[in-house]
Amino acid sequence: MKLIDALKDVVRTKENSTTIGIEELSSAINLNSYPFDYDKFESKLICYWVFTWYCTDTWVGLTAIYLGDELMGYTYQSARKNPLDIYFLSNESAIKVKDWYKECLTEEAEPEYPLAPEGDLEEEIPAMRNVHYSDQLLKHLDKKGFHNGERVTPIKPARLDKYVDKHYIVRVDATGEEKTIPVAEYKFPIHVNSLILKD
């Protein structure tokens, strides 16, 4: 699936939403972040997880940035201590975000926008994902997936190691059988409407 298609078809629900990093966004559009009406800003500019995982104590991954009903760009963070990268689809998208930002802010500056690198939006991204530790699998949209081609539903972590959880107890949807599997073998779709598994 192309990145641009995943961004356009992201699951846009409250449960799959998150907030953008205000400091990173203000840096991206070269605006001072204070004083700022956060509640007003976040009522219209919302990020939705395309895919995510739990890194120590922080959700990281790929989000689609929406201003109201319009796709503006995306963010990506590969690990808790790594930077949050923000990309806009176009200068026009960045300006719309900037204008909304300025409605919630009293100070202004003239920015240069970090646009999506040429060709990135046409790159293929994996339609299915996996994680390596049981506690990374917490998002409700990730609770329907596959193990060895069978539809399964994760039930709870299974600690087979003294220090880390790398296994999950899953239920095979077709038979109701429960089994313990390495969490890395559990595959689930990214948060895109055309791929999400229905009950």
Protein Blocks (a to p, Z undefined) as FASTA:
>chain_A
ZZklmmmmpccdfklgccddfklmmmmnopafbdcdfklmmmmmccddfbdcdehjaccd
dddddehjacfbdcddfbfkbccddddfbfklmmmmmmmmmmmpcbdcddddddddehkl
mpccdfbdcdfbfklmmbfklmgcceehiacddfbdcdfbfkbccbdcdddfknopacdd
dfklpccddddfkloccZZ
